[in-house]
Amino acid sequence: MKIRFIINGLGVVLLFLSLLFSCSKENSIKIEVLNVEAYKELFYPLPFGGAQDYGYVVTDSEGNRFHISNIEGFDEQYEEGFEYMIKVFARHISPDCKNCPDALGYDEYTLVEIISKKCKCES
């Protein structure tokens, strides 16, 4: 248990250090609580087409439902058939318009803690 705590602590430190050395001043980070559904599904990550992706179906604390391709530190622990409530660092990456064709930016998610795990198994 102590090792897991140390690893999580190191991950947090590395995440904050990466923010300090980030190129764009538009990047922001916040802690969010997300509900992750017991299944993954196919989705289109960009509103104007692009390649189809397979990811988590999540709902945030404001009731917004969306998809996430991966959550660093959670991908290895996720089991289909279980619904999760997790705490994550959500880092919004705003692109440098000169170097990035995606003017919308994107978000990176890193697991902080699994708050709950409930089986949604059929009886």
N, C-alpha and C positions, 0 to 999 in steps of 0.2 A: 504494500500500500504506500509506503514511503517513497519507493522508486517511482511509482505513478505520479505522486505529488511533485517530486523533483522534475520529472520529465515535463509535466504540464507547466511548471514554473519556468523551466528553460524555454519552452515554446512561447510563453507569454513574453519573456524578455526578448527573444529573437524577433518576435512580431513587432514589438515596439521599436527595436533598433532598426528594423527594416523601414519603418515609417520615418525615422529620423533622417535616413539617407535616401529617401525617395526623391525622384526628380521633380514631380509635380506638386505644387502647393495645393492643388485641388483635391488631393487624396484625403479621405476622412475615415475614421474608424469608430465603431460603436459596439456595445454589447447588446445582443438581441436574444430573446427567448423564442424558439421556434417549435411548433408541433410538426413532427415528421410522420406522414402516413405510413401504414403498414405495407405499402407497395410502392414500386417505382413505375414510371410510365414514360413513353416516348413524347418528346415535345420539340418545338422549334425555338432555339435560344434567342434568336433575333426576331423582332417584329416584322421584318421585311424579307423573310425567307432565310436561306442558309441551310446548313446540314442539320438533319434531325439528330437529336441527342436523347439519351436515356438517363433519367435522374429522379431525385427525390421529389415528392409532392409535399410542400410545406405550407404552413399557415403561420403568419407572424402575430404578434400581440395585438395588432390593430385589425385583425381579421382578413388581411390580404393573403390570397392563395396564389402561389407561384411555384416554379420548378428550380431546382439547383442541381447542377451536374455532379459536383463533388463537394464534400466538406472535409477538409484536412483533419485527420485524427478520428473521424467518425466512420469513414468508409470501411475500415477494417472491423469495426464493432457492429455495424448495422446487420440486422437479421430480418429478412422479409417475413411478414406475419406479425411483427411487433410494431406498435405505435410508440413513438418516443417524444418526450419533451426535452429539448436540449438548450443549453446556453452556448452561444457562439460569439466570436469576434467577427463582425462584418466589416470588411474594409472595402470602401468604394474607390475604385481606380478610375480617375478621370484621365483620359488620354491627352497626350501632347498632340494637338491638332496637326502639327507639321509631320509627325512621325507615325500617327495611328489613324487608319481609315475609319475606325469605329468611333464616331462622334458621341455615342451614348455612354461609353465607358462600361464597366462591369464590376461585379462584386466578387470578392474572395471570402470564403468562410472557413474559420478555424474553430474546432471544437474546444470549448472551455470545460464543460461538464455535462454529463447525462443526468438530467433531473429525475426522469422517470422512464420506465420501459414497461408497456402493458401488452400482453398477448391479445391479439385480435383473431385468435384461432376459432375455427368453426367447430361448434359442438355437435 
